[in-house]
Amino acid sequence: MVAARIMRLFGTSRGEIVVLNDEAHHCYQDKLLESDGEADSEDLERNRDARVWFRGLCDLRRRAGIKAVYDLSATPYY
C-alpha cells in the first residue's frame, strides 16, 4: 500500500493523518445518481471513478487511522 510506504518514510504513527479534500463534493458515494434513473452510462462511470478516493480513505482509516478530514468545495453537493 502506498500510504504504508509513505508513513514509514515520515515516521507517522497511527492516527496522525489529516486529510484535506479539495473538491470534496466528488469524494462521496452518491446513491441518488444511480437510483434516479436520469444518469447515463458516462455519468455513472464518472461517479464510480470519483469514489476511488473515498474508498481509499476508508482503507487508510482502517489501516493507519485518520485524525481529521476537512472537506473543501465551492460547489454545493445538493
LINVEN-V353509 format. One line per field, one symbol per residue. ss: DSSP state (@ for helix, = for strand, . for the rest). psi: psi as a letter, one per 40 degrees, with the letter a starting at -180 (. if undefined). burial: I if it has 9 or more other C-alpha atoms within 8 Angstrom, else O. Layout:
BEGIN
ss = ???
psi = ???
burial = ???
END
This chain:
BEGIN
ss = .@@@@@@@@@......======.@@@....@@@@@.....@@@@@@@@@@@@@@@@@@@@@@@..=======......
psi = hddddddddefhiheehhhhgifdeeeihgddddeeeehiddddddddddeddddddddddddeihdihhhhiehhd.
burial = OOOOOOIOOOOIOOOIIIOOIOIIIOIIOOOOIIOOOOIOOOOIOOIOOIIIOIOOOOOIIOOIIIOOIOIIIOOOOO
END
